[in-house]
Amino acid sequence: MTRTQVTIIGAGPAGLLLSQLLRLNGIDSIVLERRTREYVEARIRAGLLEQGTVDLLIEARVGERLERERLVHDGFEMAFDGLVHRIDLKGLAGKSVSIYGQTEIQHDLDDAVVVGGGDVRYEVLDVVLNELTGNRPRVTCTHRGKRLEIECDFIAGCDGYHGVSRQSIPSDVIRNYERVYPFGWLGVLADVPPLSHELVYANHPRGFALCSMRSATRSRYYVQCALDERVEDWSDDRFWDELAARMPPQYAQRLVAGPSIEKSIAPLRSFVAEPMRHGRLLLAGDAAHIVPPTGAKGLNLAAADVRVLYQALIEYYGGGGTTLLDEYSGRALRRVWQAMRFSWWFTSLMHRFGDDPISRKFQVAELDYLTQSAAASQTVAENYAGLDFKPVPTAACAHGGP
Ligand SMILES: Cc1cc2nc3c(=O)[nH]c(=O)nc-3n(C[C@H](O)[C@H](O)[C@H](O)COP(=O)(O)OP(=O)(O)OC[C@H]3O[C@@H](n4cnc5c(N)ncnc54)[C@H](O)[C@@H]3O)c2cc1C
């Protein structure tokens, strides 16, 4: 039997960031990951970080390369009906966002955890969580052919939407909220200069499109597609033609096409599991919630959960009791639902939902209103750049508990 203080399931950004922050504060953990390190590092996903996420990565001492290489954006653009409206994040919300790929964050975290002597076990199979409501939870698994049993004080479920942690919570104590959208995003990564210095979101009668980037020389572009479409049906030429057709003409003209490095289709869903704690199991990141990527909130929410969770564990191990642990679910869910609401709203505003002409008229009217109203633009800017939360009184944290 192996013993640690916190067993962390999943070595994605949530799991590794938690492990790193705990280690810096003298708390032991073992991270169990199903895949290889190379596989996890190569997954092309998020790229836009709120300042709160950047601050937490700096606090975790993995911010050096991030601060050097990130692109800082003070705004983004929304294109519709031949118009382009810029949301001035800096001017309206007093904040910027940073572009730095999840692949790079994963790489920086992996290096820091391994160099710092952290314990990450890759290629772990058959993870089972036991005795979650007792004082000594245990995790059993197979690691490279050998059976492993870990006894710990807490289990952090950071194993994403398809992981085992959430599924280990009895169905009568967890409630799932879900909305599946009737379309997906076809994403292409290419070593071509980005269309614009800032992100450009387009609402077009043919469907949504987004021109994003990972660096000054690498672009990440998306077009809305049907759920039953296959990547093989999208040649690079077809993708570039479709993206150009959805951009305003002055932008389409300067779009630089090139061979795709990666091409994939992601479905869009809103999903929240409540509460985020069951006994000694605490869920964080995609294990507890999924947002459609339109608002770029997924990774930022995972980091926000980790901030609340590691502070609660520091309080516990510092002899300060379980108040923050008891409040974990409620505090985390408060931010989660705000990000859920914004991501749903932004998705609803920018995508094509069938052929109903009045829906598009409503969208264009709302976008037009954004161009006219500083208050409306400020609402978008505050949510996109990341909300600040004032502390809530304990009584308001009604979710969770052992
Ligand atoms: C196309 C796309 C674009 C996105 N863009 C953005 C963006 O711009 N900004 C943003 O903030 N977010 C974005 N996101 C979301 C973001 O990528 C995720 O929210 C983020 O990866 C969540 O991190 P996590 O650590 O919680 O989960 P994950 O990254 O999913 O990590 C979970 C880990 O657990 C492992 N695991 C699963 N099951 C088990 C098991 N049984 N045993 C052991 N290990 C297990 C998995 O292999 C994985 O490594 C995007 C996502 C997609 C798909």
The ligand as an SDF file (V2000), in Angstrom:
LIG
                    3D

 53 58  0  0  0  0  0  0  0  0999 V2000
  -11.5620   22.7260  -29.4740 C   0  0  0  0  0  0  0  0  0  0  0  0
  -11.4200   23.2290  -28.0510 C   0  0  0  0  0  0  0  0  0  0  0  0
  -11.0510   24.5480  -27.8280 C   0  0  0  0  0  0  0  0  0  0  0  0
  -10.9400   25.0370  -26.5290 C   0  0  0  0  0  0  0  0  0  0  0  0
  -10.5990   26.3510  -26.3380 N   0  0  0  0  0  0  0  0  0  0  0  0
  -10.4920   26.8320  -25.0790 C   0  0  0  0  0  0  0  0  0  0  0  0
  -10.0390   28.1920  -24.8220 C   0  0  0  0  0  0  0  0  0  0  0  0
   -9.6940   28.9610  -25.7340 O   0  0  0  0  0  0  0  0  0  0  0  0
   -9.9480   28.6060  -23.5350 N   0  0  0  0  0  0  0  0  0  0  0  0
  -10.2760   27.7760  -22.4880 C   0  0  0  0  0  0  0  0  0  0  0  0
  -10.1850   28.2080  -21.3300 O   0  0  0  0  0  0  0  0  0  0  0  0
  -10.6510   26.4720  -22.7010 N   0  0  0  0  0  0  0  0  0  0  0  0
  -10.7760   25.9720  -23.9470 C   0  0  0  0  0  0  0  0  0  0  0  0
  -11.1050   24.6490  -24.1450 N   0  0  0  0  0  0  0  0  0  0  0  0
  -11.3750   23.7730  -22.9960 C   0  0  0  0  0  0  0  0  0  0  0  0
  -10.1000   23.2350  -22.3130 C   0  0  0  0  0  0  0  0  0  0  0  0
   -9.2730   22.6010  -23.2340 O   0  0  0  0  0  0  0  0  0  0  0  0
  -10.4880   22.2590  -21.1830 C   0  0  0  0  0  0  0  0  0  0  0  0
  -11.4570   22.9050  -20.3740 O   0  0  0  0  0  0  0  0  0  0  0  0
   -9.2940   21.8380  -20.3210 C   0  0  0  0  0  0  0  0  0  0  0  0
   -8.4860   20.9070  -21.0020 O   0  0  0  0  0  0  0  0  0  0  0  0
   -9.7670   21.2100  -18.9940 C   0  0  0  0  0  0  0  0  0  0  0  0
   -8.6660   20.7200  -18.2690 O   0  0  0  0  0  0  0  0  0  0  0  0
   -8.8440   19.4880  -17.2780 P   0  0  0  0  0  0  0  0  0  0  0  0
   -7.5000   19.2460  -16.6980 O   0  0  0  0  0  0  0  0  0  0  0  0
   -9.9880   19.7350  -16.3840 O   0  0  0  0  0  0  0  0  0  0  0  0
   -9.3060   18.2560  -18.1910 O   0  0  0  0  0  0  0  0  0  0  0  0
   -8.5230   17.5100  -19.3510 P   0  0  0  0  0  0  0  0  0  0  0  0
   -7.6400   18.4360  -20.0850 O   0  0  0  0  0  0  0  0  0  0  0  0
   -9.5650   16.7660  -20.1170 O   0  0  0  0  0  0  0  0  0  0  0  0
   -7.6010   16.4690  -18.5850 O   0  0  0  0  0  0  0  0  0  0  0  0
   -8.1160   15.3050  -17.9610 C   0  0  0  0  0  0  0  0  0  0  0  0
   -7.0500   14.2170  -17.9530 C   0  0  0  0  0  0  0  0  0  0  0  0
   -7.5540   13.0820  -17.2540 O   0  0  0  0  0  0  0  0  0  0  0  0
   -7.1550   11.9080  -17.9460 C   0  0  0  0  0  0  0  0  0  0  0  0
   -8.0830   10.8190  -17.5890 N   0  0  0  0  0  0  0  0  0  0  0  0
   -9.3630   10.6400  -18.0270 C   0  0  0  0  0  0  0  0  0  0  0  0
   -9.8850    9.5350  -17.4820 N   0  0  0  0  0  0  0  0  0  0  0  0
   -8.9370    8.9960  -16.6890 C   0  0  0  0  0  0  0  0  0  0  0  0
   -8.8830    7.8330  -15.8670 C   0  0  0  0  0  0  0  0  0  0  0  0
   -9.9520    7.0080  -15.7500 N   0  0  0  0  0  0  0  0  0  0  0  0
   -7.7570    7.5700  -15.1850 N   0  0  0  0  0  0  0  0  0  0  0  0
   -6.6750    8.4070  -15.2760 C   0  0  0  0  0  0  0  0  0  0  0  0
   -6.6640    9.5180  -16.0600 N   0  0  0  0  0  0  0  0  0  0  0  0
   -7.7780    9.8110  -16.7460 C   0  0  0  0  0  0  0  0  0  0  0  0
   -7.2070   12.3090  -19.4050 C   0  0  0  0  0  0  0  0  0  0  0  0
   -6.4020   11.4680  -20.2110 O   0  0  0  0  0  0  0  0  0  0  0  0
   -6.6900   13.7540  -19.3550 C   0  0  0  0  0  0  0  0  0  0  0  0
   -5.2900   13.8280  -19.5340 O   0  0  0  0  0  0  0  0  0  0  0  0
  -11.1980   24.1440  -25.4290 C   0  0  0  0  0  0  0  0  0  0  0  0
  -11.5390   22.8040  -25.6540 C   0  0  0  0  0  0  0  0  0  0  0  0
  -11.6540   22.3360  -26.9480 C   0  0  0  0  0  0  0  0  0  0  0  0
  -12.0160   20.8640  -27.1640 C   0  0  0  0  0  0  0  0  0  0  0  0
  1  2  1  0
  2  3  1  0
  2 52  2  0
  3  4  2  0
  4  5  1  0
  4 50  1  0
  5  6  2  0
  6  7  1  0
  6 13  1  0
  7  8  2  0
  7  9  1  0
  9 10  1  0
 10 11  2  0
 10 12  1  0
 12 13  2  0
 13 14  1  0
 14 15  1  0
 14 50  1  0
 15 16  1  0
 16 17  1  0
 16 18  1  0
 18 19  1  0
 18 20  1  0
 20 21  1  0
 20 22  1  0
 22 23  1  0
 23 24  1  0
 24 25  2  0
 24 26  1  0
 24 27  1  0
 27 28  1  0
 28 29  2  0
 28 30  1  0
 28 31  1  0
 31 32  1  0
 32 33  1  0
 33 34  1  0
 33 48  1  0
 34 35  1  0
 35 36  1  0
 35 46  1  0
 36 37  1  0
 36 45  1  0
 37 38  2  0
 38 39  1  0
 39 40  1  0
 39 45  2  0
 40 41  1  0
 40 42  2  0
 42 43  1  0
 43 44  2  0
 44 45  1  0
 46 47  1  0
 46 48  1  0
 48 49  1  0
 50 51  2  0
 51 52  1  0
 52 53  1  0
M  END
$$$$
